[in-house]
Amino acid sequence: MINIESKLKVFKMKYILFSFLFLTGTIFAQNDKKSDDILDKLSNNIKGLNSFYMEFSININNPTTGENTNENGSGYVQGEKYFATFGSTVLISNSVKTWTVIKDEKVTYQGDVDENDETLTPKKLMTIWEEGFKSKYSKEMTVIGKKVHEINLYPINPGKVNYHTITVYVDVASNDLVRAIMKTKDGGIMTYTITKFEKNKAVTDSRFVYNPKNYPGYQLIRN
């Protein structure tokens, strides 16, 4: 029997986190001149790409709930289309429909991209970043062998979100995103580290459409 409710809860959390990782390069509402310049350049770099491919790791550590998990993933992004895998989950979107593949349950959830839906999609996250944060430059430091800028982001309306700080680490030399850390109000720390980033990597449109032949025996649930 498929535990749909629990799977959707896990998916929603991880999808939000994954989308944040992919789109930290979008514009933030800034009020610190140095962080403003760095994040504007980061945003312009991401928006100037036709596509990109990335590999990343995610660590979720929450003493309150006892969760301490590590997962690796990879993904392609082309405009508002994306394909990503992490753990037993595959996320696919052609900007019209979305598919969430849960491998350990052999289930695929299909839905429409709805502008009025409250689910956080990449496009909506871009709007959130444009209006939702204040930023403050912290310092230069070294992360995974790279010299980076550390910048803290604070939600303008903290009562509407379940986290209080997002810290991003931007490569001093390339101005690429290296790591992002989200600190939640219940003491959780979610760390995303980009281990590989390839700009304008060739990708076919078929990558962004669910193909049942690739998932034989899977149940398709249309939302």
One Martini backbone bead per residue (centre of mass of N, CA, C, O) as a GRO file, in nm:
protein
  223
    1MET     BB    1   0.096   0.035   0.022
    2ILE     BB    2   0.059   0.374  -0.034
    3ASN     BB    3   0.217   0.653   0.127
    4ILE     BB    4   0.123   0.945   0.019
    5GLU     BB    5   0.141   1.156   0.245
    6SER     BB    6   0.438   1.110   0.329
    7LYS     BB    7   0.565   1.149   0.047
    8LEU     BB    8   0.466   1.441   0.001
    9LYS     BB    9   0.612   1.566   0.239
   10VAL     BB   10   0.896   1.495   0.152
   11PHE     BB   11   0.885   1.623  -0.127
   12LYS     BB   12   0.820   1.913  -0.052
   13MET     BB   13   1.073   1.969   0.110
   14LYS     BB   14   1.289   1.882  -0.107
   15TYR     BB   15   1.191   2.066  -0.333
   16ILE     BB   16   1.243   2.331  -0.200
   17LEU     BB   17   1.544   2.287  -0.155
   18PHE     BB   18   1.627   2.229  -0.446
   19SER     BB   19   1.522   2.491  -0.573
   20PHE     BB   20   1.701   2.675  -0.411
   21LEU     BB   21   1.968   2.571  -0.518
   22PHE     BB   22   1.911   2.644  -0.821
   23LEU     BB   23   1.802   2.969  -0.745
   24THR     BB   24   2.018   3.151  -0.598
   25GLY     BB   25   2.083   3.324  -0.872
   26THR     BB   26   1.877   3.517  -0.804
   27ILE     BB   27   1.717   3.790  -0.711
   28PHE     BB   28   1.761   4.011  -0.439
   29ALA     BB   29   1.673   4.181  -0.157
   30GLN     BB   30   1.883   4.454  -0.098
   31ASN     BB   31   2.110   4.646   0.164
   32ASP     BB   32   2.406   4.559   0.068
   33LYS     BB   33   2.649   4.653  -0.133
   34LYS     BB   34   2.834   4.403  -0.156
   35SER     BB   35   2.612   4.188  -0.185
   36ASP     BB   36   2.472   4.318  -0.420
   37ASP     BB   37   2.700   4.284  -0.630
   38ILE     BB   38   2.736   3.975  -0.609
   39LEU     BB   39   2.433   3.885  -0.660
   40ASP     BB   40   2.398   4.024  -0.930
   41LYS     BB   41   2.618   3.863  -1.075
   42LEU     BB   42   2.501   3.586  -1.019
   43SER     BB   43   2.233   3.634  -1.160
   44ASN     BB   44   2.343   3.707  -1.444
   45ASN     BB   45   2.490   3.444  -1.493
   46ILE     BB   46   2.243   3.254  -1.483
   47LYS     BB   47   2.059   3.409  -1.695
   48GLY     BB   48   2.287   3.374  -1.933
   49LEU     BB   49   2.202   3.083  -1.951
   50ASN     BB   50   2.075   2.815  -2.129
   51SER     BB   51   2.225   2.604  -1.936
   52PHE     BB   52   2.258   2.347  -1.668
   53TYR     BB   53   2.485   2.145  -1.470
   54MET     BB   54   2.455   1.948  -1.160
   55GLU     BB   55   2.622   1.866  -0.855
   56PHE     BB   56   2.512   1.740  -0.524
   57SER     BB   57   2.473   1.799  -0.172
   58ILE     BB   58   2.274   1.681   0.117
   59ASN     BB   59   2.217   1.810   0.451
   60ILE     BB   60   2.013   1.693   0.730
   61ASN     BB   61   1.997   1.862   1.054
   62ASN     BB   62   1.787   1.761   1.346
   63PRO     BB   63   1.768   1.746   1.685
   64THR     BB   64   1.458   1.749   1.730
   65THR     BB   65   1.402   1.489   1.522
   66GLY     BB   66   1.681   1.319   1.452
   67GLU     BB   67   1.782   1.417   1.185
   68ASN     BB   68   2.049   1.258   0.962
   69THR     BB   69   2.108   1.336   0.628
   70ASN     BB   70   2.237   1.203   0.309
   71GLU     BB   71   2.258   1.342  -0.030
   72ASN     BB   72   2.274   1.286  -0.376
   73GLY     BB   73   2.287   1.489  -0.684
   74SER     BB   74   2.126   1.583  -1.002
   75GLY     BB   75   2.102   1.839  -1.280
   76TYR     BB   76   1.882   2.009  -1.506
   77VAL     BB   77   1.866   2.342  -1.664
   78GLN     BB   78   1.602   2.509  -1.877
   79GLY     BB   79   1.487   2.753  -1.765
   80GLU     BB   80   1.178   2.605  -1.654
   81LYS     BB   81   1.330   2.349  -1.690
   82TYR     BB   82   1.361   2.013  -1.531
   83PHE     BB   83   1.614   1.768  -1.405
   84ALA     BB   84   1.614   1.544  -1.115
   85THR     BB   85   1.829   1.372  -0.877
   86PHE     BB   86   1.755   1.226  -0.543
   87GLY     BB   87   1.789   0.955  -0.433
   88SER     BB   88   1.449   0.827  -0.489
   89THR     BB   89   1.422   1.097  -0.663
   90VAL     BB   90   1.232   1.245  -0.938
   91LEU     BB   91   1.244   1.551  -1.128
   92ILE     BB   92   0.998   1.684  -1.365
   93SER     BB   93   0.996   1.958  -1.621
   94ASN     BB   94   0.826   2.145  -1.905
   95SER     BB   95   0.644   2.397  -1.774
   96VAL     BB   96   0.353   2.236  -1.770
   97LYS     BB   97   0.461   1.974  -1.635
   98THR     BB   98   0.482   1.742  -1.356
   99TRP     BB   99   0.719   1.496  -1.216
  100THR     BB  100   0.711   1.247  -0.947
  101VAL     BB  101   0.956   1.011  -0.862
  102ILE     BB  102   0.914   0.708  -0.661
  103LYS     BB  103   1.113   0.441  -0.646
  104ASP     BB  104   1.039   0.281  -0.372
  105GLU     BB  105   0.715   0.281  -0.492
  106LYS     BB  106   0.652   0.299  -0.795
  107VAL     BB  107   0.581   0.621  -0.834
  108THR     BB  108   0.387   0.875  -1.021
  109TYR     BB  109   0.346   1.226  -1.015
  110GLN     BB  110   0.103   1.426  -1.182
  111GLY     BB  111   0.114   1.776  -1.294
  112ASP     BB  112   0.035   2.104  -1.314
  113VAL     BB  113   0.131   2.414  -1.399
  114ASP     BB  114   0.043   2.661  -1.149
  115GLU     BB  115   0.028   2.994  -1.080
  116ASN     BB  116  -0.184   2.952  -0.820
  117ASP     BB  117  -0.005   2.775  -0.682
  118GLU     BB  118   0.168   2.720  -0.367
  119THR     BB  119   0.382   2.585  -0.494
  120LEU     BB  120   0.726   2.570  -0.522
  121THR     BB  121   0.869   2.708  -0.793
  122PRO     BB  122   1.113   2.838  -0.972
  123LYS     BB  123   0.957   3.095  -1.054
  124LYS     BB  124   0.856   3.170  -0.767
  125LEU     BB  125   1.133   3.186  -0.632
  126MET     BB  126   1.224   3.433  -0.787
  127THR     BB  127   1.015   3.624  -0.661
  128ILE     BB  128   1.092   3.585  -0.370
  129TRP     BB  129   1.385   3.693  -0.389
  130GLU     BB  130   1.313   3.980  -0.493
  131GLU     BB  131   1.119   4.037  -0.210
  132GLY     BB  132   1.225   3.850   0.066
  133PHE     BB  133   1.522   4.003   0.121
  134LYS     BB  134   1.799   4.049   0.322
  135SER     BB  135   2.144   4.155   0.307
  136LYS     BB  136   2.478   4.040   0.441
  137TYR     BB  137   2.796   4.085   0.472
  138SER     BB  138   3.061   3.903   0.618
  139LYS     BB  139   3.300   3.713   0.461
  140GLU     BB  140   3.600   3.562   0.406
  141MET     BB  141   3.656   3.218   0.294
  142THR     BB  142   3.683   2.856   0.317
  143VAL     BB  143   3.542   2.619   0.073
  144ILE     BB  144   3.637   2.341  -0.058
  145GLY     BB  145   3.912   2.511  -0.142
  146LYS     BB  146   3.753   2.791  -0.160
  147LYS     BB  147   3.723   3.122  -0.214
  148VAL     BB  148   3.472   3.303  -0.024
  149HIS     BB  149   3.163   3.447   0.009
  150GLU     BB  150   2.978   3.554   0.292
  151ILE     BB  151   2.610   3.547   0.295
  152ASN     BB  152   2.332   3.689   0.449
  153LEU     BB  153   1.984   3.590   0.476
  154TYR     BB  154   1.675   3.777   0.544
  155PRO     BB  155   1.360   3.773   0.610
  156ILE     BB  156   1.118   4.013   0.597
  157ASN     BB  157   0.891   3.775   0.674
  158PRO     BB  158   0.940   3.557   0.928
  159GLY     BB  159   0.634   3.459   0.992
  160LYS     BB  160   0.610   3.300   0.688
  161VAL     BB  161   0.852   3.120   0.781
  162ASN     BB  162   1.074   2.829   0.887
  163TYR     BB  163   1.310   3.040   0.876
  164HIS     BB  164   1.597   3.277   0.949
  165THR     BB  165   1.848   3.166   0.765
  166ILE     BB  166   2.059   3.232   0.476
  167THR     BB  167   2.365   3.094   0.354
  168VAL     BB  168   2.602   3.209   0.117
  169TYR     BB  169   2.857   3.078  -0.118
  170VAL     BB  170   3.091   3.269  -0.315
  171ASP     BB  171   3.304   3.267  -0.557
  172VAL     BB  172   3.556   3.486  -0.606
  173ALA     BB  173   3.655   3.410  -0.898
  174SER     BB  174   3.359   3.311  -1.046
  175ASN     BB  175   3.076   3.369  -0.900
  176ASP     BB  176   2.985   3.100  -0.781
  177LEU     BB  177   2.804   2.869  -0.637
  178VAL     BB  178   2.884   2.650  -0.351
  179ARG     BB  179   2.690   2.725  -0.096
  180ALA     BB  180   2.400   2.637   0.122
  181ILE     BB  181   2.234   2.758   0.428
  182MET     BB  182   1.963   2.642   0.630
  183LYS     BB  183   1.786   2.790   0.911
  184THR     BB  184   1.569   2.676   1.136
  185LYS     BB  185   1.346   2.725   1.402
  186ASP     BB  186   1.397   2.407   1.508
  187GLY     BB  187   1.731   2.367   1.448
  188GLY     BB  188   1.780   2.329   1.160
  189ILE     BB  189   2.025   2.206   0.909
  190MET     BB  190   2.073   2.293   0.560
  191THR     BB  191   2.306   2.151   0.327
  192TYR     BB  192   2.445   2.284   0.016
  193THR     BB  193   2.663   2.129  -0.227
  194ILE     BB  194   2.856   2.210  -0.500
  195THR     BB  195   3.053   1.980  -0.706
  196LYS     BB  196   2.915   2.057  -0.993
  197PHE     BB  197   2.954   2.294  -1.284
  198GLU     BB  198   2.780   2.329  -1.603
  199LYS     BB  199   2.780   2.535  -1.870
  200ASN     BB  200   2.588   2.497  -2.141
  201LYS     BB  201   2.470   2.216  -2.145
  202ALA     BB  202   2.373   1.974  -2.332
  203VAL     BB  203   2.010   1.928  -2.394
  204THR     BB  204   1.723   1.757  -2.427
  205ASP     BB  205   1.379   1.778  -2.423
  206SER     BB  206   1.327   1.480  -2.324
  207ARG     BB  207   1.435   1.523  -2.031
  208PHE     BB  208   1.151   1.703  -1.957
  209VAL     BB  209   0.999   1.419  -2.001
  210TYR     BB  210   0.794   1.174  -1.927
  211ASN     BB  211   0.890   0.819  -1.955
  212PRO     BB  212   0.747   0.513  -1.908
  213LYS     BB  213   0.984   0.332  -2.023
  214ASN     BB  214   1.179   0.414  -1.774
  215TYR     BB  215   0.915   0.302  -1.576
  216PRO     BB  216   0.844   0.006  -1.525
  217GLY     BB  217   0.557  -0.053  -1.321
  218TYR     BB  218   0.446   0.224  -1.276
  219GLN     BB  219   0.245   0.439  -1.105
  220LEU     BB  220   0.006   0.676  -1.229
  221ILE     BB  221  -0.063   0.994  -1.075
  222ARG     BB  222  -0.317   1.227  -1.121
  223ASN     BB  223  -0.378   1.556  -0.993
   0.00000   0.00000   0.00000
